[in-house]
Amino acid sequence: MYPFEGPCAGHSPVGRLVLVHLGGDVVVDAREVVAILDLARLDAAPDGRALITRAAASAEARAQARTLIVTTQGLHLSSLAAETVAKRVAVSAEIRKRPTAEM
């Protein structure tokens, strides 16, 4: 998770862009994360399997997944534990709060 310090970083009305790595080649803006769901628990829910199937691009992706991350841009499966993703999002919130001089 690194703050984006590019040309638009200081001009954004919503603050600094902090990216969160969700595993594999998926990186999202931390502000886009809506929910972090443990697949073991979600699989037991009545509509959980349908949501997982909708997120899975392939059977292989589903087999390796441990977490479903809901963002404003869509659904993402991750091989990381839900707790790990939650910690990364929490750390990104702390990074966003820091003044730029601390970077």
N, C-alpha and C positions, 0 to 999 in steps of 0.2 A: 504494500500500500504506500504509494508515493504521491504527494501533492503535485498536481500539474502546475508548473511554473512557466507555461508558455505565454504567448502574446495576449491571450484573452483571459488569463488567470485573474488579473486584478480588475477586470471589467465586468465580470459575471455578477449579475444581481443576486444570485443565490449562493455565492461564496466559492471557495476553492474546490476544484475537482479532485477527489481522492478515489483512486481505483482500488477495487478489491478483487484478488485472484480467487476464483471459485474452483480451481482445479482444471487440469488439462490446458486447453488454450482459451478458456473463458475468463474475461476480465470485464467487470461492470463498474459503473459509478456507484459508490456506496449509497448515495441518496436514492437510487432506484430500487433498492431492496425493500420488498414489501413483507415477505414472510420467508422463514427458514424452517423447513419441515423434515423431520426424521422419517425416512422411507419405511422403516419397520413399523412405526406407529401408523403412518398414512396408509400402508397396505392393508391394515386391519379395518380401516374406515369403509363404510358402504360405498362411497364415491371415490375413495382414494385410488383404487387401481385404475380407474378411468383417467384420473388426473395424471398419474404416472405414465400411462400409455401415451397420453397426449404429449407429454414432455419428452419421451424417449424417441430419439432419432433412429435407433436400431436396438435389436435385442442385446447386442454386446454392451451398448451404453447402459441399458437397464441393469444388466447383470453386474456391472462394476459400480453402480450408483449406490450411495448411502443417504443422500440428501437431495431434496427438491427445493430449489430456491425460486421464489416467485418475485419477479421484478416488474417494474412498470413497462418493460419492453417484452416480457414473455416469461416462459418457464425454462429453467436450467437444471439438469441433473448433475450432481457432483459426486466424486468418489470420496470427498472429504467428509468427516463427521459433521453433523449439524452444529455441535458445540464449537468446532474449529471455525466454521464459517461465521457463526455468531460472534466469536471473539474477534475475528478479522473486521467485521462490520463495526463492532464497538470501538476498536482501536482507531478505525478510520474516522469515527465521530470525534474522538479526542484530538486527532491530528488536525481536523478541520477547525477546531476551536482555538488552536494555537495561533498566536500572532505570527506573521510571516518572518519577523526578525529571529524567531526561535528556530527556524528551519536550518 
